[in-house]
Amino acid sequence: MASALQNLSQYDEAQIPSAENMSFGIVVADWNATITHALYEGCYDTLIKHGAKPEHIHTMQVPGSFELPVGARILNARHNPDALICLGCVIKGETNHNEYINQAVAQGLTSLSLAAGKAFVFGVLTPNDEQQALDRAGGIHGNKGVEAAVTAIRMAAIKTDKGSGKKKIGF
């Protein structure tokens, strides 16, 4: 669903597991820092709100969104968190550079997720202009960083859940 049709910061808090015993990595791109740092604040605050301990949240800054996958790989190797969150913002410009960067980041994070067996969350804004980015970094459409944190908590809970041993959904 398009973020213009929903608020990225609204979710059913009762459905989110406790993050008290979980650890997280957050990789933040410095490019478009006003936007990405607002995403980081929303992400970090959401993790804390759901019980994550500050000492179990590891942060790394990288130059731009293209560097998010390698930063995430390094952070994963250093701290082995339950889930990693990658925050960036690639604003469409006069050329198609955004398509190449966004595709590379998405493929990189997907590959890392599959290889590591844990979530490397894509928290990258892909707006057409700066105003759309601001609208999604704490503006009228909420904060993508909040959504990314909620996704990381839910995926970490799935990874660490031993379950009842019953098969679900045909598997």
NORKA-V679204 format. One record per residue. N is the residue number from 1. SS is DSSP state (A for helix, B for strand, O for the rest). PHI is phi in whole degrees, -180 to 180 (none if undefined). Layout:
BEGIN
{{N:SS:PHI} {N:SS:PHI}}
END
This chain:
BEGIN
{{1:O:none} {2:O:-65} {3:A:-66} {4:A:-67} {5:A:-99} {6:O:-150} {7:O:-101} {8:O:-64} {9:O:-96} {10:O:-99} {11:O:-160} {12:O:-84} {13:A:-59} {14:A:-66} {15:A:-90} {16:O:-97} {17:O:-66} {18:O:-68} {19:O:-99} {20:O:-56} {21:O:-105} {22:O:-112} {23:O:-124} {24:B:-137} {25:B:-115} {26:B:-125} {27:B:-112} {28:B:-121} {29:B:-78} {30:O:-80} {31:O:-63} {32:O:61} {33:A:-57} {34:A:-58} {35:A:-74} {36:A:-67} {37:A:-72} {38:A:-67} {39:A:-62} {40:A:-60} {41:A:-59} {42:A:-63} {43:A:-65} {44:A:-60} {45:A:-61} {46:A:-69} {47:A:-60} {48:A:-63} {49:A:-56} {50:O:-97} {51:O:103} {52:O:-64} {53:O:-88} {54:A:-52} {55:A:-73} {56:A:-106} {57:B:-118} {58:B:-108} {59:B:-119} {60:B:-138} {61:B:-105} {62:B:-126} {63:O:-60} {64:O:-150} {65:A:-64} {66:A:-59} {67:A:-87} {68:A:-57} {69:A:-61} {70:A:-70} {71:A:-61} {72:A:-65} {73:A:-64} {74:A:-64} {75:A:-62} {76:A:-63} {77:A:-66} {78:A:-74} {79:A:-122} {80:O:47} {81:O:-71} {82:O:-71} {83:B:-155} {84:B:-120} {85:B:-122} {86:B:-113} {87:B:-117} {88:B:-158} {89:B:-151} {90:O:-118} {91:O:-89} {92:O:-61} {93:O:-119} {94:O:-80} {95:O:-117} {96:O:-93} {97:A:-54} {98:A:-61} {99:A:-64} {100:A:-68} {101:A:-65} {102:A:-62} {103:A:-64} {104:A:-63} {105:A:-65} {106:A:-61} {107:A:-65} {108:A:-62} {109:A:-70} {110:A:-63} {111:A:-62} {112:A:-62} {113:A:-59} {114:A:-67} {115:A:-69} {116:A:-89} {117:O:69} {118:O:-150} {119:B:-78} {120:B:-116} {121:B:-77} {122:B:-85} {123:B:-110} {124:B:-106} {125:B:-78} {126:O:-128} {127:O:-80} {128:O:-81} {129:O:-153} {130:A:-63} {131:A:-64} {132:A:-61} {133:A:-65} {134:A:-61} {135:A:-63} {136:O:-108} {137:B:-120} {138:B:109} {139:B:-92} {140:O:-65} {141:O:-105} {142:B:87} {143:B:-135} {144:A:-59} {145:A:-64} {146:A:-64} {147:A:-59} {148:A:-65} {149:A:-65} {150:A:-61} {151:A:-61} {152:A:-63} {153:A:-62} {154:A:-64} {155:A:-71} {156:A:-63} {157:A:-65} {158:A:-63} {159:A:-64} {160:A:-90} {161:O:-72} {162:O:-78} {163:O:68} {164:O:-93} {165:O:87} {166:O:-82} {167:O:-75} {168:O:-126} {169:O:48} {170:O:78} {171:O:-101}}
END
